[in-house]
Structure formats: C-alpha cells, structure tokens
Amino acid sequence: MTANRLCQPQSKLGVWDRWLTTVYLPSCRGLKLAHMYEAMDLLYKHSEEIEKAVFFRTANLPGDCKERI
C-alpha cells in the first residue's frame, strides 16, 4: 500500500484495483477491501509519528542536530 502511494498515487480503491493484481503476496490471498481501508486509515492516523520515526532512522545527521529538531 505504501509503495503504491509513493509510486503512483491513486485513491484507496486504486490500490485495490491495480496494485494487488501486479504484486505477488501469498499472505494476502484472503485480504478483503475492508482490511485495506482499515490498514490505510490506521497508517494515516499515525502518519506524523511514522514519518518522524522513519526520518530519524534514515537521516544521516550528527547527534546534536537530532536533539534540536
């Protein structure tokens, strides 16, 4: 879902219609559209915290800079 939103942003339904037919994910065979909506809503609800965590895990900043941000 995240890769889809980064590569070719579309609506949530666009993820369901296009992405799952082009990606091999055996663990998602029983996935329902409602599950996708719930997962994306949960990610969106916590997006600020997630973005901050990803930034600090991937940014190459000196230690004192991280404390000031």
C-alpha positions as CSV (number, residue, x, y, z in Angstrom):
1,M,0.0,0.0,0.0
2,T,2.7,2.4,0.9
3,A,4.8,1.6,-2.2
4,N,1.7,2.2,-4.3
5,R,1.1,5.6,-2.7
6,L,4.7,6.6,-3.4
7,C,5.0,5.2,-6.9
8,Q,1.6,6.0,-8.5
9,P,-0.7,7.7,-6.0
10,Q,-4.3,7.0,-6.5
11,S,-7.4,6.6,-4.4
12,K,-7.5,3.8,-1.8
13,L,-9.7,1.9,-4.2
14,G,-7.0,2.3,-6.9
15,V,-4.6,0.3,-4.6
16,W,-7.1,-2.5,-4.5
17,D,-7.9,-2.5,-8.2
18,R,-4.4,-2.2,-9.6
19,W,-1.7,-2.9,-7.1
20,L,-2.8,-6.3,-5.7
21,T,-3.1,-7.8,-9.2
22,T,0.5,-6.9,-10.0
23,V,2.3,-7.9,-6.8
24,Y,2.8,-11.4,-5.6
25,L,1.8,-11.5,-1.9
26,P,0.7,-15.0,-1.0
27,S,-0.1,-13.9,2.6
28,C,-2.7,-11.5,1.2
29,R,-4.9,-14.1,-0.5
30,G,-7.7,-13.7,2.0
31,L,-7.4,-9.9,2.1
32,K,-10.7,-8.0,1.8
33,L,-11.2,-4.5,0.7
34,A,-12.3,-3.5,4.2
35,H,-9.0,-4.7,5.6
36,M,-7.1,-2.4,3.2
37,Y,-9.2,0.5,4.2
38,E,-8.7,-0.1,7.9
39,A,-4.9,-0.5,7.5
40,M,-4.6,2.7,5.4
41,D,-6.8,4.6,7.9
42,L,-4.6,3.4,10.8
43,L,-1.4,4.4,9.0
44,Y,-2.9,7.8,8.2
45,K,-4.0,8.3,11.8
46,H,-0.4,7.8,12.9
47,S,1.4,9.2,9.9
48,E,3.1,12.1,11.7
49,E,4.7,9.7,14.2
50,I,5.6,7.2,11.5
51,E,7.2,9.9,9.3
52,K,9.2,11.2,12.2
53,A,10.4,7.7,13.1
54,V,11.4,6.9,9.5
55,F,13.2,10.3,9.2
56,F,15.3,9.8,12.3
57,R,16.1,6.2,11.3
58,T,17.3,7.1,7.8
59,A,18.7,10.7,8.1
60,N,22.4,10.9,8.4
61,L,22.5,13.8,11.0
62,P,25.1,14.5,13.6
63,G,23.9,13.6,17.1
64,D,23.4,17.1,18.3
65,C,21.2,18.0,15.3
66,K,18.7,15.3,16.2
67,E,18.2,16.8,19.6
68,R,17.4,20.3,18.1
69,I,14.8,19.0,15.6
